[in-house]
């Protein structure tokens, strides 16, 4: 009897191990498919890349600095005309 129950427990352990391995395989497959779908969705949405955003940021900062310089220059000219 103990040999039979031992074999049953061994079989149950083997089945549990196989099930865990299969579950990990399914998990990896789901993650791969989900990642591919998200990447495709983002590509279809035509989202700007990090490089494009950085270039735009630099352009905005340069425009802001130029605006500040021109504002200061305008104020100086207005002050001179007001005297």
C-alpha positions as CSV (number, residue, x, y, z in Angstrom):
1,X,0.0,0.0,0.0
2,X,2.8,2.5,0.8
3,X,4.4,1.8,-2.5
4,X,1.2,2.5,-4.3
5,X,0.5,5.7,-2.4
6,X,4.1,6.8,-3.0
7,X,3.7,6.3,-6.7
8,X,0.5,8.3,-6.6
9,X,2.2,11.1,-4.8
10,X,5.1,11.0,-7.3
11,X,2.6,11.2,-10.2
12,X,0.8,14.1,-8.5
13,X,4.1,15.9,-8.0
14,X,5.1,15.3,-11.6
15,X,1.8,16.6,-12.8
16,X,2.0,19.7,-10.6
17,X,5.6,20.3,-11.9
18,X,4.4,19.9,-15.5
19,X,1.4,22.2,-14.9
20,X,3.7,24.9,-13.4
21,X,6.0,24.7,-16.4
22,X,3.1,24.9,-18.8
23,X,1.7,27.9,-16.8
24,X,5.1,29.7,-17.1
25,X,5.1,29.0,-20.8
26,X,1.6,30.4,-21.2
27,X,2.6,33.4,-19.1
28,X,5.6,34.2,-21.3
29,X,3.5,33.8,-24.5
30,X,0.8,36.1,-23.1
31,X,3.4,38.7,-22.2
32,X,5.0,38.5,-25.7
33,X,1.6,38.9,-27.4
34,X,0.6,41.7,-25.1
35,X,3.9,43.6,-25.7
36,X,3.6,43.2,-29.4
37,X,0.0,44.5,-29.4
38,X,0.9,47.5,-27.3
39,X,3.9,48.3,-29.5
40,X,1.6,48.1,-32.6
41,X,-1.0,50.3,-31.0
42,X,1.5,52.9,-30.1
43,X,3.0,52.8,-33.6
44,X,-0.5,53.1,-35.1
45,X,-1.2,56.1,-32.8
46,X,1.8,57.9,-34.4
47,X,3.2,58.8,-31.0
48,X,6.3,61.0,-31.0
49,X,9.6,59.4,-30.2
50,X,11.7,60.5,-27.2
51,X,14.2,62.1,-29.7
52,X,11.5,64.1,-31.4
53,X,10.2,65.3,-28.0
54,X,13.7,66.3,-26.9
55,X,14.2,68.3,-30.2
56,X,10.9,70.1,-29.7
57,X,11.8,70.8,-26.1
58,X,15.0,72.4,-27.1
59,X,13.2,74.5,-29.8
60,X,10.7,75.7,-27.2
61,X,13.4,76.6,-24.7
62,X,15.3,78.6,-27.4
63,X,12.1,80.4,-28.4
64,X,11.4,81.3,-24.8
65,X,14.9,82.6,-24.3
66,X,14.6,84.7,-27.5
67,X,11.3,86.0,-26.4
68,X,12.8,87.1,-23.0
69,X,15.7,88.9,-24.8
70,X,13.3,90.6,-27.2
71,X,11.0,91.7,-24.3
72,X,14.0,93.2,-22.5
73,X,15.1,95.0,-25.6
74,X,11.6,96.3,-26.2
75,X,11.4,97.6,-22.7
76,X,14.7,99.3,-23.0
77,X,13.5,101.0,-26.2
78,X,10.2,102.0,-24.7
79,X,12.1,103.5,-21.7
80,X,14.4,105.5,-24.0
81,X,11.4,106.8,-25.9
82,X,9.6,107.7,-22.7
83,X,12.3,109.9,-21.4
